[in-house]
Amino acid sequence: MTANTATLSTAARSGLSRLHALLFVQTIVIILGSINRLGSFTLGYVAPNEFLRWVDFHNALTLPLISLSAFYLLKKLLEANPPGIALRTLDTRHLTLNLAFILGVYLLGASYGTHEVTNYLSFRFCREDAATDLCRIVIFNDDEFSHWVFFTGFVMVNAALMFMQVLFPHHSPITNNDRALLVFNAVFIALGIFANLAFEVIGLDLYVVALLAAIAVYLLWRRGAQPLLIYYSVAYVLGLIATFAYKTLA
């Protein structure tokens, strides 16, 4: 057996061990999911306002995020040839950013599912009497919980993309036409930010936009004029400036 063959065999064995471990994670998720659904100790409420029980919270967020993480790593493992090489050679930063992006996408989907259903229920049944326990819980899930989940996913997806741009920089020159197109598209994002912040009571969304703006500007300063960094910097900073100017004048 040559040294190269021995190395590949060792990598394949290591890959199979990782495969077993990732499948074991799914087994644990199934066991925890069963305990979560059938046990009585998860029937308590997450918060004093009783917006969700722990069983619902874990089924909606905790367990799916663990399962999705294992599924994604399993996908990367299977893409390797032989199995195991990819996870050993892939930059840890790259793998982490990919995982953050995938989990952020899940959180965005979960937030939309929560928000749109409860928004409909709130509009249909709670416009005249919002003081009932049912409407109070529906409105909290609509206006608070779904927004927290959304903004968490939103930050994860967009921050992951910015750091991915740093990890895989654009090397060819950025022309004036390129800059104009980046700014053109960024202005529409800025207008969307302005529309959402300027005409409503500002809450968590302001801090989320400010955080992403700070990340974009910092990376632009440290790493130079990369396409996505230009785009995000213009979009978020311009959106914040427009909102601040409107709020001040109004």
QUILIN-V258552 format. One record per residue. RES is the residue in one small letter. OMEGA is omega in whole degrees, -180 to 180 (none if undefined). BURIAL is + if it has 9 or more other ideal C-beta (glycine too) atoms within 8 Angstrom, else -. D_CENTER is the distance of its C-alpha to the mean C-alpha in whole Angstrom. Layout:
res-><RES	RES>
omega-><OMEGA	OMEGA>
burial-><BURIAL	BURIAL>
d_center-><D_CENTER	D_CENTER>
This chain:
res-><m	t	a	n	t	a	t	l	s	t	a	a	r	s	g	l	s	r	l	h	a	l	l	f	v	q	t	i	v	i	i	l	g	s	i	n	r	l	g	s	f	t	l	g	y	v	a	p	n	e	f	l	r	w	v	d	f	h	n	a	l	t	l	p	l	i	s	l	s	a	f	y	l	l	k	k	l	l	e	a	n	p	p	g	i	a	l	r	t	l	d	t	r	h	l	t	l	n	l	a	f	i	l	g	v	y	l	l	g	a	s	y	g	t	h	e	v	t	n	y	l	s	f	r	f	c	r	e	d	a	a	t	d	l	c	r	i	v	i	f	n	d	d	e	f	s	h	w	v	f	f	t	g	f	v	m	v	n	a	a	l	m	f	m	q	v	l	f	p	h	h	s	p	i	t	n	n	d	r	a	l	l	v	f	n	a	v	f	i	a	l	g	i	f	a	n	l	a	f	e	v	i	g	l	d	l	y	v	v	a	l	l	a	a	i	a	v	y	l	l	w	r	r	g	a	q	p	l	l	i	y	y	s	v	a	y	v	l	g	l	i	a	t	f	a	y	k	t	l	a>
omega-><-180	180	-179	178	179	179	179	179	178	179	179	179	178	178	179	177	177	179	177	-178	-178	175	177	176	179	176	178	179	178	180	180	178	178	178	-179	-178	-172	-178	-179	-174	176	-179	176	-177	-180	-177	-180	180	173	-176	176	168	178	179	179	-179	-179	180	-178	-172	-170	-176	177	-180	177	-179	-179	177	-180	178	-179	179	176	177	180	179	-178	179	-178	176	0	-180	178	-177	-174	-177	178	-175	-180	179	-180	178	179	-180	-180	179	176	-179	178	179	-179	-180	177	177	178	-179	176	178	179	-179	178	179	178	-173	-173	179	-178	176	176	-180	178	-179	-174	-170	-170	-179	-176	-179	-178	-172	180	180	-179	-178	178	-180	178	-178	178	178	180	-170	-175	-172	-179	178	178	180	-180	-175	175	178	-179	179	-178	-178	-175	177	178	179	180	179	175	177	178	-179	178	-174	175	-172	-179	-177	176	-176	176	176	177	-180	-180	179	177	180	179	180	-179	-180	-180	174	178	178	176	177	179	-179	-178	-177	-169	-171	178	173	-175	179	-177	-176	178	-178	178	179	180	178	-180	176	180	178	-178	-178	179	-180	177	179	-176	-171	178	-171	172	-173	-177	-179	174	-178	-178	-180	180	-176	-173	180	179	178	179	-180	180	179	180	-180	-179	-178	-179	-179	-179	none>
burial-><-	-	-	-	-	+	-	+	+	-	+	+	+	+	+	+	-	+	+	-	-	+	+	-	+	+	-	+	+	-	-	+	+	-	+	+	-	-	-	-	-	+	-	-	+	-	-	-	-	-	+	+	+	+	+	-	+	+	+	+	+	-	+	+	+	+	+	+	+	+	+	+	+	+	-	+	+	-	-	+	-	+	+	+	+	+	+	-	-	+	-	-	-	+	+	-	+	+	+	+	+	+	+	+	+	+	+	+	+	+	+	+	-	+	+	-	-	+	+	-	+	+	-	-	-	+	-	-	-	+	-	-	-	-	+	+	+	+	+	+	+	+	-	+	+	+	+	+	+	+	+	+	+	+	+	+	+	+	+	+	+	+	+	+	+	+	+	-	-	-	-	-	-	+	-	-	-	+	+	-	-	+	+	-	+	+	+	-	+	+	+	+	+	+	-	+	+	+	-	-	-	-	-	-	+	+	-	+	+	+	+	+	+	-	+	+	+	-	+	+	-	-	+	-	-	+	+	+	+	+	+	+	+	+	+	+	+	+	+	+	-	+	+	-	-	+	+	-	-	->
d_center-><46	45	43	40	41	40	37	36	37	35	32	32	33	30	28	30	29	25	25	27	25	22	24	25	21	21	25	24	21	24	26	24	23	26	27	24	26	30	30	31	29	26	27	27	25	22	23	27	26	25	22	21	23	22	22	20	17	17	18	15	12	14	16	13	11	14	15	13	13	16	16	14	17	20	19	19	22	24	24	26	29	31	28	27	27	24	22	25	25	21	20	18	16	16	15	12	11	11	9	6	6	7	5	2	5	7	6	6	9	10	10	12	15	15	16	18	20	21	21	24	26	26	27	30	31	30	32	35	34	31	33	33	31	29	28	27	25	24	23	21	19	19	19	17	15	13	12	11	9	8	8	6	3	5	6	4	4	8	9	8	11	13	14	14	17	18	19	20	22	24	28	30	31	29	31	32	31	28	27	28	26	23	24	25	22	20	23	22	18	20	22	19	18	22	22	20	21	24	26	24	24	21	19	16	15	17	16	12	14	17	14	13	16	18	15	17	20	20	19	22	24	24	23	25	25	22	21	17	18	21	19	16	19	21	19	18	21	23	21	21	25	26	25	27	30	30	29	32	34	34>
